[in-house]
Amino acid sequence: MEAFTDVATLDDIGPWAELRAALWPHHSLADHRAELRRVFLSDSGKAVAFLARNAVKEVVGFAEASLRHDYVNGCSSSPVLFLEGIYVRPEDRRKGIARLLCNAVAGWGKSLGCVEFGSDAPLENSASHALHMALGFEETQRVVFFKKPL
């Protein structure tokens, strides 16, 4: 499958919020839409979201990242590029889309001077741990945190 990424815009809120609701179902669709407007579309320069699209430009995944200036477990620099969330629709997994999204996020972080790429996952989420490892992150601590040199 041919896929590409681009930076999310206001026009993308509908499909992007639906994918977020699949990843984080404990929040309502309205809550997701509000957070997208407030955090990722605010033009603060501190957060970014990339969307993955298929050949017909349908949104099939997203990655959200921020710059963290506070301490990030396992990292020694500041700011640290931090992967806040990543999701690919189940039918589009294992096609390199998560890697494509992570590479887009990494490029953004590098352009801002970041040298480390952090993330975390709940301790019981072994699928997320495996994804992080496959993407080149290394486990740094249990309360699971990850980092990836940029």
N, CA, C and O atoms as a GROMACS GRO file, in nm:
protein
  600
    1MET      N    1   0.084  -0.118   0.000
    1MET     CA    2   0.000   0.000   0.000
    1MET      C    3   0.088   0.124   0.000
    1MET      O    4   0.181   0.135   0.080
    2GLU      N    5   0.060   0.215  -0.088
    2GLU     CA    6   0.127   0.343  -0.091
    2GLU      C    7   0.067   0.430   0.019
    2GLU      O    8  -0.054   0.450   0.024
    3ALA      N    9   0.151   0.480   0.106
    3ALA     CA   10   0.104   0.568   0.212
    3ALA      C   11   0.197   0.687   0.220
    3ALA      O   12   0.314   0.679   0.184
    4PHE      N   13   0.145   0.798   0.268
    4PHE     CA   14   0.225   0.916   0.288
    4PHE      C   15   0.176   0.987   0.413
    4PHE      O   16   0.066   0.960   0.461
    5THR      N   17   0.258   1.076   0.466
    5THR     CA   18   0.221   1.152   0.585
    5THR      C   19   0.217   1.300   0.552
    5THR      O   20   0.285   1.348   0.461
    6ASP      N   21   0.138   1.371   0.628
    6ASP     CA   22   0.138   1.516   0.625
    6ASP      C   23   0.097   1.566   0.762
    6ASP      O   24   0.044   1.492   0.845
    7VAL      N   25   0.122   1.693   0.786
    7VAL     CA   26   0.087   1.754   0.914
    7VAL      C   27  -0.064   1.772   0.918
    7VAL      O   28  -0.125   1.819   0.822
    8ALA      N   29  -0.124   1.735   1.030
    8ALA     CA   30  -0.269   1.746   1.047
    8ALA      C   31  -0.312   1.892   1.046
    8ALA      O   32  -0.240   1.981   1.092
    9THR      N   33  -0.431   1.915   0.991
    9THR     CA   34  -0.489   2.050   0.986
    9THR      C   35  -0.632   2.046   1.040
    9THR      O   36  -0.685   1.940   1.072
   10LEU      N   37  -0.691   2.161   1.050
   10LEU     CA   38  -0.829   2.173   1.097
   10LEU      C   39  -0.924   2.088   1.014
   10LEU      O   40  -1.021   2.034   1.067
   11ASP      N   41  -0.898   2.076   0.886
   11ASP     CA   42  -0.983   1.995   0.798
   11ASP      C   43  -0.981   1.846   0.834
   11ASP      O   44  -1.070   1.771   0.792
   12ASP      N   45  -0.882   1.804   0.910
   12ASP     CA   46  -0.864   1.662   0.943
   12ASP      C   47  -0.928   1.621   1.075
   12ASP      O   48  -0.922   1.504   1.112
   13ILE      N   49  -0.987   1.713   1.147
   13ILE     CA   50  -1.036   1.684   1.282
   13ILE      C   51  -1.129   1.564   1.286
   13ILE      O   52  -1.117   1.481   1.377
   14GLY      N   53  -1.222   1.551   1.193
   14GLY     CA   54  -1.318   1.441   1.196
   14GLY      C   55  -1.253   1.304   1.197
   14GLY      O   56  -1.270   1.230   1.294
   15PRO      N   57  -1.179   1.267   1.092
   15PRO     CA   58  -1.119   1.133   1.091
   15PRO      C   59  -1.010   1.115   1.196
   15PRO      O   60  -0.992   1.005   1.250
   16TRP      N   61  -0.937   1.221   1.226
   16TRP     CA   62  -0.832   1.215   1.327
   16TRP      C   63  -0.893   1.187   1.464
   16TRP      O   64  -0.843   1.102   1.537
   17ALA      N   65  -0.999   1.257   1.500
   17ALA     CA   66  -1.065   1.236   1.629
   17ALA      C   67  -1.122   1.094   1.639
   17ALA      O   68  -1.118   1.033   1.746
   18GLU      N   69  -1.173   1.042   1.529
   18GLU     CA   70  -1.225   0.904   1.530
   18GLU      C   71  -1.114   0.803   1.558
   18GLU      O   72  -1.136   0.707   1.632
   19LEU      N   73  -0.997   0.823   1.500
   19LEU     CA   74  -0.885   0.732   1.528
   19LEU      C   75  -0.839   0.747   1.672
   19LEU      O   76  -0.804   0.648   1.736
   20ARG      N   77  -0.838   0.869   1.723
   20ARG     CA   78  -0.801   0.890   1.864
   20ARG      C   79  -0.899   0.816   1.956
   20ARG      O   80  -0.859   0.757   2.056
   21ALA      N   81  -1.027   0.822   1.921
   21ALA     CA   82  -1.128   0.755   2.004
   21ALA      C   83  -1.108   0.604   2.002
   21ALA      O   84  -1.140   0.536   2.100
   22ALA      N   85  -1.055   0.551   1.894
   22ALA     CA   86  -1.024   0.408   1.888
   22ALA      C   87  -0.906   0.375   1.980
   22ALA      O   88  -0.904   0.270   2.043
   23LEU      N   89  -0.808   0.465   1.988
   23LEU     CA   90  -0.692   0.444   2.074
   23LEU      C   91  -0.725   0.473   2.220
   23LEU      O   92  -0.684   0.398   2.309
   24TRP      N   93  -0.797   0.580   2.244
   24TRP     CA   94  -0.829   0.624   2.380
   24TRP      C   95  -0.981   0.633   2.395
   24TRP      O   96  -1.036   0.743   2.398
   25PRO      N   97  -1.050   0.519   2.406
   25PRO     CA   98  -1.196   0.518   2.408
   25PRO      C   99  -1.258   0.574   2.537
   25PRO      O  100  -1.379   0.594   2.543
   26HIS      N  101  -1.177   0.599   2.639
   26HIS     CA  102  -1.230   0.652   2.764
   26HIS      C  103  -1.262   0.802   2.755
   26HIS      O  104  -1.310   0.860   2.852
   27HIS      N  105  -1.236   0.865   2.639
   27HIS     CA  106  -1.274   1.005   2.616
   27HIS      C  107  -1.376   1.009   2.502
   27HIS      O  108  -1.373   0.925   2.412
   28SER      N  109  -1.465   1.105   2.507
   28SER     CA  110  -1.568   1.118   2.403
   28SER      C  111  -1.508   1.178   2.276
   28SER      O  112  -1.401   1.240   2.279
   29LEU      N  113  -1.578   1.160   2.167
   29LEU     CA  114  -1.537   1.219   2.041
   29LEU      C  115  -1.530   1.371   2.053
   29LEU      O  116  -1.439   1.434   1.999
   30ALA      N  117  -1.625   1.430   2.123
   30ALA     CA  118  -1.625   1.576   2.144
   30ALA      C  119  -1.501   1.619   2.223
   30ALA      O  120  -1.440   1.721   2.192
   31ASP      N  121  -1.464   1.541   2.324
   31ASP     CA  122  -1.342   1.572   2.401
   31ASP      C  123  -1.219   1.566   2.313
   31ASP      O  124  -1.131   1.652   2.321
   32HIS      N  125  -1.211   1.463   2.228
   32HIS     CA  126  -1.097   1.452   2.137
   32HIS      C  127  -1.090   1.572   2.043
   32HIS      O  128  -0.984   1.630   2.024
   33ARG      N  129  -1.202   1.608   1.984
   33ARG     CA  130  -1.204   1.724   1.893
   33ARG      C  131  -1.157   1.851   1.964
   33ARG      O  132  -1.078   1.928   1.909
   34ALA      N  133  -1.205   1.872   2.086
   34ALA     CA  134  -1.166   1.991   2.162
   34ALA      C  135  -1.016   1.990   2.191
   34ALA      O  136  -0.950   2.093   2.179
   35GLU      N  137  -0.963   1.875   2.230
   35GLU     CA  138  -0.820   1.868   2.260
   35GLU      C  139  -0.736   1.890   2.134
   35GLU      O  140  -0.632   1.955   2.141
   36LEU      N  141  -0.781   1.839   2.022
   36LEU     CA  142  -0.707   1.859   1.897
   36LEU      C  143  -0.697   2.008   1.864
   36LEU      O  144  -0.591   2.057   1.827
   37ARG      N  145  -0.807   2.077   1.879
   37ARG     CA  146  -0.806   2.222   1.851
   37ARG      C  147  -0.716   2.295   1.950
   37ARG      O  148  -0.638   2.383   1.912
   38ARG      N  149  -0.727   2.259   2.077
   38ARG     CA  150  -0.653   2.329   2.183
   38ARG      C  151  -0.504   2.302   2.180
   38ARG      O  152  -0.424   2.394   2.197
   39VAL      N  153  -0.464   2.177   2.158
   39VAL     CA  154  -0.323   2.139   2.172
   39VAL      C  155  -0.251   2.136   2.038
   39VAL      O  156  -0.145   2.197   2.023
   40PHE      N  157  -0.306   2.066   1.942
   40PHE     CA  158  -0.230   2.039   1.820
   40PHE      C  159  -0.255   2.138   1.708
   40PHE      O  160  -0.174   2.147   1.615
   41LEU      N  161  -0.362   2.212   1.714
   41LEU     CA  162  -0.390   2.309   1.609
   41LEU      C  163  -0.378   2.452   1.660
   41LEU      O  164  -0.426   2.545   1.596
   42SER      N  165  -0.313   2.469   1.774
   42SER     CA  166  -0.303   2.600   1.837
   42SER      C  167  -0.188   2.685   1.785
   42SER      O  168  -0.180   2.803   1.816
   43ASP      N  169  -0.101   2.626   1.707
   43ASP     CA  170   0.015   2.698   1.652
   43ASP      C  171   0.115   2.738   1.760
   43ASP      O  172   0.186   2.838   1.744
   44SER      N  173   0.121   2.663   1.869
   44SER     CA  174   0.215   2.696   1.976
   44SER      C  175   0.358   2.656   1.941
   44SER      O  176   0.453   2.707   2.000
   45GLY      N  177   0.373   2.566   1.845
   45GLY     CA  178   0.506   2.518   1.809
   45GLY      C  179   0.559   2.412   1.904
   45GLY      O  180   0.671   2.364   1.885
   46LYS      N  181   0.481   2.375   2.006
   46LYS     CA  182   0.525   2.278   2.106
   46LYS      C  183   0.469   2.139   2.082
   46LYS      O  184   0.508   2.044   2.150
   47ALA      N  185   0.378   2.126   1.986
   47ALA     CA  186   0.318   1.996   1.959
   47ALA      C  187   0.289   1.986   1.809
   47ALA      O  188   0.267   2.087   1.741
   48VAL      N  189   0.289   1.863   1.760
   48VAL     CA  190   0.261   1.839   1.619
   48VAL      C  191   0.190   1.706   1.606
   48VAL      O  192   0.203   1.617   1.689
   49ALA      N  193   0.114   1.695   1.499
   49ALA     CA  194   0.051   1.567   1.468
   49ALA      C  195   0.069   1.542   1.318
   49ALA      O  196   0.047   1.630   1.235
   50PHE      N  197   0.108   1.419   1.287
   50PHE     CA  198   0.118   1.376   1.149
   50PHE      C  199   0.010   1.272   1.125
   50PHE      O  200  -0.017   1.188   1.211
   51LEU      N  201  -0.050   1.279   1.009
   51LEU     CA  202  -0.148   1.181   0.968
   51LEU      C  203  -0.090   1.098   0.855
   51LEU      O  204  -0.018   1.149   0.770
   52ALA      N  205  -0.124   0.970   0.856
   52ALA     CA  206  -0.088   0.882   0.744
   52ALA      C  207  -0.212   0.866   0.659
   52ALA      O  208  -0.323   0.847   0.709
   53ARG      N  209  -0.192   0.874   0.529
   53ARG     CA  210  -0.302   0.860   0.435
   53ARG      C  211  -0.268   0.751   0.334
   53ARG      O  212  -0.152   0.730   0.300
   54ASN      N  213  -0.372   0.683   0.288
   54ASN     CA  214  -0.353   0.582   0.184
   54ASN      C  215  -0.359   0.648   0.047
   54ASN      O  216  -0.366   0.770   0.036
   55ALA      N  217  -0.356   0.566  -0.058
   55ALA     CA  218  -0.350   0.617  -0.195
   55ALA      C  219  -0.471   0.703  -0.231
   55ALA      O  220  -0.460   0.791  -0.317
   56VAL      N  221  -0.585   0.679  -0.167
   56VAL     CA  222  -0.704   0.761  -0.195
   56VAL      C  223  -0.722   0.873  -0.091
   56VAL      O  224  -0.829   0.931  -0.078
   57LYS      N  225  -0.614   0.901  -0.018
   57LYS     CA  226  -0.605   1.011   0.078
   57LYS      C  227  -0.693   0.994   0.202
   57LYS      O  228  -0.724   1.091   0.270
   58GLU      N  229  -0.732   0.871   0.230
   58GLU     CA  230  -0.808   0.840   0.350
   58GLU      C  231  -0.710   0.834   0.468
   58GLU      O  232  -0.603   0.774   0.457
   59VAL      N  233  -0.747   0.895   0.581
   59VAL     CA  234  -0.661   0.892   0.700
   59VAL      C  235  -0.664   0.752   0.761
   59VAL      O  236  -0.770   0.702   0.797
   60VAL      N  237  -0.546   0.690   0.772
   60VAL     CA  238  -0.536   0.553   0.824
   60VAL      C  239  -0.457   0.544   0.954
   60VAL      O  240  -0.453   0.439   1.016
   61GLY      N  241  -0.395   0.654   0.995
   61GLY     CA  242  -0.317   0.653   1.118
   61GLY      C  243  -0.274   0.792   1.157
   61GLY      O  244  -0.283   0.886   1.078
   62PHE      N  245  -0.226   0.805   1.280
   62PHE     CA  246  -0.175   0.933   1.327
   62PHE      C  247  -0.063   0.911   1.427
   62PHE      O  248  -0.053   0.806   1.490
   63ALA      N  249   0.020   1.012   1.440
   63ALA     CA  250   0.120   1.018   1.547
   63ALA      C  251   0.119   1.160   1.600
   63ALA      O  252   0.125   1.256   1.523
   64GLU      N  253   0.111   1.173   1.731
   64GLU     CA  254   0.114   1.302   1.797
   64GLU      C  255   0.239   1.311   1.882
   64GLU      O  256   0.278   1.214   1.947
   65ALA      N  257   0.302   1.427   1.880
   65ALA     CA  258   0.427   1.444   1.955
   65ALA      C  259   0.433   1.584   2.013
   65ALA      O  260   0.365   1.676   1.968
   66SER      N  261   0.515   1.598   2.115
   66SER     CA  262   0.536   1.728   2.176
   66SER      C  263   0.682   1.744   2.213
   66SER      O  264   0.760   1.648   2.210
   67LEU      N  265   0.717   1.866   2.248
   67LEU     CA  266   0.849   1.893   2.302
   67LEU      C  267   0.833   1.900   2.454
   67LEU      O  268   0.756   1.980   2.506
   68ARG      N  269   0.907   1.816   2.523
   68ARG     CA  270   0.900   1.818   2.669
   68ARG      C  271   1.029   1.876   2.724
   68ARG      O  272   1.139   1.831   2.692
   69HIS      N  273   1.013   1.978   2.806
   69HIS     CA  274   1.127   2.045   2.868
   69HIS      C  275   1.151   1.995   3.009
   69HIS      O  276   1.257   2.021   3.068
   70ASP      N  277   1.053   1.924   3.064
   70ASP     CA  278   1.070   1.864   3.197
   70ASP      C  279   1.150   1.735   3.181
   70ASP      O  280   1.185   1.697   3.069
   71TYR      N  281   1.178   1.669   3.288
   71TYR     CA  282   1.254   1.545   3.283
   71TYR      C  283   1.173   1.436   3.213
   71TYR      O  284   1.055   1.416   3.244
   72VAL      N  285   1.236   1.367   3.121
   72VAL     CA  286   1.177   1.252   3.054
   72VAL      C  287   1.259   1.130   3.095
   72VAL      O  288   1.380   1.126   3.071
   73ASN      N  289   1.194   1.033   3.157
   73ASN     CA  290   1.265   0.916   3.207
   73ASN      C  291   1.356   0.856   3.102
   73ASN      O  292   1.316   0.834   2.988
   74GLY      N  293   1.480   0.831   3.141
   74GLY     CA  294   1.578   0.767   3.053
   74GLY      C  295   1.649   0.862   2.959
   74GLY      O  296   1.740   0.819   2.888
   75CYS      N  297   1.610   0.988   2.957
   75CYS     CA  298   1.672   1.084   2.865
   75CYS      C  299   1.756   1.185   2.944
   75CYS      O  300   1.730   1.208   3.062
   76SER      N  301   1.856   1.243   2.880
   76SER     CA  302   1.944   1.336   2.949
   76SER      C  303   1.948   1.474   2.885
   76SER      O  304   2.017   1.563   2.936
   77SER      N  305   1.877   1.495   2.777
   77SER     CA  306   1.878   1.624   2.709
   77SER      C  307   1.746   1.697   2.731
   77SER      O  308   1.651   1.642   2.788
   78SER      N  309   1.741   1.821   2.684
   78SER     CA  310   1.618   1.898   2.688
   78SER      C  311   1.624   2.002   2.577
   78SER      O  312   1.727   2.066   2.558
   79PRO      N  313   1.516   2.021   2.505
   79PRO     CA  314   1.391   1.946   2.514
   79PRO      C  315   1.404   1.807   2.453
   79PRO      O  316   1.495   1.780   2.374
   80VAL      N  317   1.312   1.721   2.492
   80VAL     CA  318   1.304   1.586   2.438
   80VAL      C  319   1.180   1.579   2.350
   80VAL      O  320   1.072   1.623   2.389
   81LEU      N  321   1.197   1.523   2.232
   81LEU     CA  322   1.084   1.493   2.147
   81LEU      C  323   1.010   1.378   2.211
   81LEU      O  324   1.070   1.276   2.244
   82PHE      N  325   0.879   1.391   2.230
   82PHE     CA  326   0.803   1.287   2.301
   82PHE      C  327   0.684   1.243   2.218
   82PHE      O  328   0.601   1.325   2.177
   83LEU      N  329   0.676   1.114   2.195
   83LEU     CA  330   0.564   1.055   2.122
   83LEU      C  331   0.447   1.041   2.218
   83LEU      O  332   0.448   0.954   2.305
   84GLU      N  333   0.347   1.125   2.201
   84GLU     CA  334   0.232   1.126   2.290
   84GLU      C  335   0.133   1.015   2.255
   84GLU      O  336   0.065   0.962   2.343
   85GLY      N  337   0.126   0.980   2.129
   85GLY     CA  338   0.034   0.875   2.086
   85GLY      C  339   0.059   0.840   1.942
   85GLY      O  340   0.097   0.924   1.861
   86ILE      N  341   0.036   0.713   1.910
   86ILE     CA  342   0.047   0.667   1.772
   86ILE      C  343  -0.059   0.558   1.752
   86ILE      O  344  -0.080   0.474   1.839
   87TYR      N  345  -0.124   0.561   1.636
   87TYR     CA  346  -0.229   0.464   1.610
   87TYR      C  347  -0.241   0.445   1.459
   87TYR      O  348  -0.238   0.541   1.381
   88VAL      N  349  -0.255   0.320   1.420
   88VAL     CA  350  -0.282   0.283   1.281
   88VAL      C  351  -0.402   0.191   1.284
   88VAL      O  352  -0.410   0.099   1.366
   89ARG      N  353  -0.498   0.215   1.192
   89ARG     CA  354  -0.616   0.128   1.187
   89ARG      C  355  -0.573  -0.018   1.177
   89ARG      O  356  -0.475  -0.048   1.108
   90PRO      N  357  -0.644  -0.108   1.244
   90PRO     CA  358  -0.605  -0.250   1.242
   90PRO      C  359  -0.585  -0.306   1.101
   90PRO      O  360  -0.492  -0.383   1.078
   91GLU      N  361  -0.670  -0.270   1.007
   91GLU     CA  362  -0.659  -0.325   0.872
   91GLU      C  363  -0.540  -0.268   0.794
   91GLU      O  364  -0.507  -0.318   0.686
   92ASP      N  365  -0.475  -0.165   0.848
   92ASP     CA  366  -0.361  -0.104   0.780
   92ASP      C  367  -0.229  -0.128   0.853
   92ASP      O  368  -0.126  -0.070   0.817
   93ARG      N  369  -0.231  -0.211   0.954
   93ARG     CA  370  -0.110  -0.240   1.030
   93ARG      C  371  -0.018  -0.336   0.954
   93ARG      O  372  -0.060  -0.406   0.862
   94ARG      N  373   0.108  -0.337   0.998
   94ARG     CA  374   0.211  -0.424   0.942
   94ARG      C  375   0.241  -0.390   0.796
   94ARG      O  376   0.274  -0.477   0.716
   95LYS      N  377   0.228  -0.262   0.764
   95LYS     CA  378   0.255  -0.213   0.630
   95LYS      C  379   0.358  -0.100   0.631
   95LYS      O  380   0.380  -0.033   0.530
   96GLY      N  381   0.421  -0.078   0.746
   96GLY     CA  382   0.522   0.027   0.757
   96GLY      C  383   0.468   0.165   0.789
   96GLY      O  384   0.543   0.262   0.788
   97ILE      N  385   0.339   0.175   0.818
   97ILE     CA  386   0.278   0.306   0.841
   97ILE      C  387   0.325   0.367   0.974
   97ILE      O  388   0.352   0.487   0.979
   98ALA      N  389   0.334   0.288   1.079
   98ALA     CA  390   0.381   0.341   1.208
   98ALA      C  391   0.524   0.392   1.194
   98ALA      O  392   0.559   0.496   1.251
   99ARG      N  393   0.606   0.322   1.120
   99ARG     CA  394   0.745   0.366   1.097
   99ARG      C  395   0.745   0.497   1.019
   99ARG      O  396   0.822   0.588   1.051
  100LEU      N  397   0.662   0.507   0.917
  100LEU     CA  398   0.650   0.629   0.838
  100LEU      C  399   0.610   0.747   0.928
  100LEU      O  400   0.668   0.855   0.918
  101LEU      N  401   0.513   0.724   1.014
  101LEU     CA  402   0.469   0.829   1.106
  101LEU      C  403   0.580   0.868   1.203
  101LEU      O  404   0.604   0.987   1.226
  102CYS      N  405   0.649   0.769   1.259
  102CYS     CA  406   0.757   0.798   1.355
  102CYS      C  407   0.871   0.873   1.287
  102CYS      O  408   0.930   0.962   1.347
  103ASN      N  409   0.901   0.837   1.164
  103ASN     CA  410   1.006   0.908   1.092
  103ASN      C  411   0.968   1.054   1.068
  103ASN      O  412   1.053   1.142   1.076
  104ALA      N  413   0.841   1.080   1.039
  104ALA     CA  414   0.795   1.218   1.021
  104ALA      C  415   0.810   1.296   1.152
  104ALA      O  416   0.856   1.410   1.152
  105VAL      N  417   0.770   1.234   1.263
  105VAL     CA  418   0.783   1.298   1.394
  105VAL      C  419   0.931   1.323   1.425
  105VAL      O  420   0.967   1.432   1.471
  106ALA      N  421   1.016   1.224   1.400
  106ALA     CA  422   1.159   1.239   1.427
  106ALA      C  423   1.218   1.354   1.346
  106ALA      O  424   1.300   1.431   1.397
  107GLY      N  425   1.178   1.366   1.222
  107GLY     CA  426   1.227   1.477   1.139
  107GLY      C  427   1.189   1.612   1.197
  107GLY      O  428   1.268   1.705   1.197
  108TRP      N  429   1.065   1.621   1.247
  108TRP     CA  430   1.020   1.745   1.311
  108TRP      C  431   1.106   1.775   1.433
  108TRP      O  432   1.152   1.888   1.451
  109GLY      N  433   1.128   1.674   1.518
  109GLY     CA  434   1.208   1.694   1.638
  109GLY      C  435   1.351   1.734   1.606
  109GLY      O  436   1.406   1.824   1.669
  110LYS      N  437   1.412   1.667   1.509
  110LYS     CA  438   1.549   1.702   1.469
  110LYS      C  439   1.556   1.846   1.421
  110LYS      O  440   1.652   1.917   1.451
  111SER      N  441   1.455   1.888   1.345
  111SER     CA  442   1.456   2.025   1.292
  111SER      C  443   1.451   2.129   1.403
  111SER      O  444   1.487   2.245   1.382
  112LEU      N  445   1.407   2.089   1.521
  112LEU     CA  446   1.400   2.178   1.637
  112LEU      C  447   1.515   2.157   1.734
  112LEU      O  448   1.515   2.214   1.843
  113GLY      N  449   1.612   2.075   1.695
  113GLY     CA  450   1.731   2.056   1.776
  113GLY      C  451   1.727   1.941   1.875
  113GLY      O  452   1.820   1.925   1.954
  114CYS      N  453   1.622   1.862   1.874
  114CYS     CA  454   1.614   1.749   1.967
  114CYS      C  455   1.715   1.641   1.927
  114CYS      O  456   1.741   1.617   1.809
  115VAL      N  457   1.770   1.577   2.029
  115VAL     CA  458   1.864   1.466   2.006
  115VAL      C  459   1.814   1.335   2.067
  115VAL      O  460   1.877   1.231   2.049
  116GLU      N  461   1.702   1.341   2.138
  116GLU     CA  462   1.643   1.220   2.195
  116GLU      C  463   1.493   1.221   2.168
  116GLU      O  464   1.429   1.326   2.160
  117PHE      N  465   1.440   1.100   2.154
  117PHE     CA  466   1.299   1.078   2.119
  117PHE      C  467   1.244   0.985   2.226
  117PHE      O  468   1.278   0.867   2.228
  118GLY      N  469   1.159   1.036   2.315
  118GLY     CA  470   1.104   0.958   2.424
  118GLY      C  471   0.960   0.916   2.397
  118GLY      O  472   0.892   0.971   2.311
  119SER      N  473   0.917   0.818   2.473
  119SER     CA  474   0.781   0.769   2.467
  119SER      C  475   0.753   0.688   2.592
  119SER      O  476   0.843   0.663   2.671
  120ASP      N  477   0.631   0.647   2.608
  120ASP     CA  478   0.597   0.556   2.717
  120ASP      C  479   0.479   0.471   2.676
  120ASP      O  480   0.415   0.495   2.573
  121ALA      N  481   0.452   0.372   2.756
  121ALA     CA  482   0.339   0.282   2.732
  121ALA      C  483   0.301   0.219   2.865
  121ALA      O  484   0.387   0.197   2.950
  122PRO      N  485   0.173   0.191   2.883
  122PRO     CA  486   0.135   0.122   3.006
  122PRO      C  487   0.209  -0.011   3.019
  122PRO      O  488   0.238  -0.078   2.920
  123LEU      N  489   0.239  -0.047   3.141
  123LEU     CA  490   0.316  -0.167   3.168
  123LEU      C  491   0.254  -0.291   3.106
  123LEU      O  492   0.326  -0.380   3.060
  124GLU      N  493   0.122  -0.299   3.103
  124GLU     CA  494   0.055  -0.419   3.053
  124GLU      C  495   0.038  -0.420   2.900
  124GLU      O  496  -0.010  -0.518   2.845
  125ASN      N  497   0.077  -0.312   2.831
  125ASN     CA  498   0.055  -0.302   2.687
  125ASN      C  499   0.174  -0.359   2.609
  125ASN      O  500   0.255  -0.285   2.555
  126SER      N  501   0.181  -0.490   2.605
  126SER     CA  502   0.295  -0.555   2.539
  126SER      C  503   0.297  -0.530   2.389
  126SER      O  504   0.404  -0.531   2.329
  127ALA      N  505   0.182  -0.508   2.327
  127ALA     CA  506   0.179  -0.478   2.184
  127ALA      C  507   0.248  -0.343   2.157
  127ALA      O  508   0.322  -0.329   2.060
  128SER      N  509   0.223  -0.245   2.244
  128SER     CA  510   0.290  -0.116   2.229
  128SER      C  511   0.440  -0.128   2.255
  128SER      O  512   0.520  -0.064   2.187
  129HIS      N  513   0.477  -0.210   2.351
  129HIS     CA  514   0.621  -0.231   2.378
  129HIS      C  515   0.688  -0.288   2.254
  129HIS      O  516   0.796  -0.243   2.214
  130ALA      N  517   0.625  -0.388   2.193
  130ALA     CA  518   0.682  -0.451   2.074
  130ALA      C  519   0.692  -0.350   1.959
  130ALA      O  520   0.792  -0.348   1.887
  131LEU      N  521   0.591  -0.267   1.943
  131LEU     CA  522   0.596  -0.165   1.838
  131LEU      C  523   0.712  -0.069   1.862
  131LEU      O  524   0.789  -0.041   1.769
  132HIS      N  525   0.727  -0.020   1.984
  132HIS     CA  526   0.836   0.071   2.014
  132HIS      C  527   0.972   0.007   1.983
  132HIS      O  528   1.058   0.069   1.921
  133MET      N  529   0.989  -0.115   2.025
  133MET     CA  530   1.116  -0.184   1.999
  133MET      C  531   1.139  -0.199   1.849
  133MET      O  532   1.251  -0.180   1.801
  134ALA      N  533   1.035  -0.233   1.774
  134ALA     CA  534   1.047  -0.248   1.629
  134ALA      C  535   1.081  -0.115   1.562
  134ALA      O  536   1.143  -0.113   1.455
  135LEU      N  537   1.042  -0.006   1.623
  135LEU     CA  538   1.070   0.126   1.567
  135LEU      C  539   1.205   0.182   1.610
  135LEU      O  540   1.241   0.294   1.573
  136GLY      N  541   1.281   0.105   1.686
  136GLY     CA  542   1.416   0.146   1.724
  136GLY      C  543   1.429   0.211   1.860
  136GLY      O  544   1.538   0.256   1.897
  137PHE      N  545   1.321   0.216   1.935
  137PHE     CA  546   1.330   0.267   2.072
  137PHE      C  547   1.392   0.159   2.159
  137PHE      O  548   1.388   0.040   2.125
  138GLU      N  549   1.450   0.198   2.270
  138GLU     CA  550   1.500   0.101   2.367
  138GLU      C  551   1.432   0.128   2.501
  138GLU      O  552   1.410   0.243   2.538
  139GLU      N  553   1.400   0.022   2.570
  139GLU     CA  554   1.337   0.037   2.701
  139GLU      C  555   1.440   0.094   2.797
  139GLU      O  556   1.555   0.051   2.800
  140THR      N  557   1.396   0.193   2.878
  140THR     CA  558   1.488   0.256   2.973
  140THR      C  559   1.454   0.224   3.118
  140THR      O  560   1.544   0.218   3.202
  141GLN      N  561   1.326   0.204   3.148
  141GLN     CA  562   1.285   0.177   3.285
  141GLN      C  563   1.153   0.102   3.283
  141GLN      O  564   1.084   0.101   3.181
  142ARG      N  565   1.119   0.039   3.395
  142ARG     CA  566   0.985  -0.019   3.411
  142ARG      C  567   0.904   0.076   3.493
  142ARG      O  568   0.959   0.109   3.598
  143VAL      N  569   0.808   0.118   3.473
  143VAL     CA  570   0.701   0.203   3.434
  143VAL      C  571   0.754   0.237   3.295
  143VAL      O  572   0.832   0.331   3.282
  144VAL      N  573   0.716   0.170   3.199
  144VAL     CA  574   0.786   0.160   3.072
  144VAL      C  575   0.796   0.295   3.001
  144VAL      O  576   0.695   0.357   2.967
  145PHE      N  577   0.920   0.338   2.980
  145PHE     CA  578   0.952   0.456   2.902
  145PHE      C  579   1.048   0.412   2.793
  145PHE      O  580   1.119   0.313   2.810
  146PHE      N  581   1.051   0.484   2.683
  146PHE     CA  582   1.138   0.450   2.570
  146PHE      C  583   1.212   0.575   2.524
  146PHE      O  584   1.167   0.688   2.547
  147LYS      N  585   1.324   0.554   2.459
  147LYS     CA  586   1.391   0.665   2.393
  147LYS      C  587   1.453   0.614   2.265
  147LYS      O  588   1.479   0.495   2.250
  148LYS      N  589   1.476   0.705   2.174
  148LYS     CA  590   1.535   0.673   2.045
  148LYS      C  591   1.628   0.788   2.008
  148LYS      O  592   1.584   0.903   1.998
  149PRO      N  593   1.755   0.759   1.989
  149PRO     CA  594   1.847   0.869   1.948
  149PRO      C  595   1.804   0.926   1.814
  149PRO      O  596   1.758   0.853   1.726
  150LEU      N  597   1.818   1.055   1.798
  150LEU     CA  598   1.785   1.121   1.672
  150LEU      C  599   1.912   1.162   1.602
  150LEU      O  600   1.907   1.220   1.493
   0.00000   0.00000   0.00000
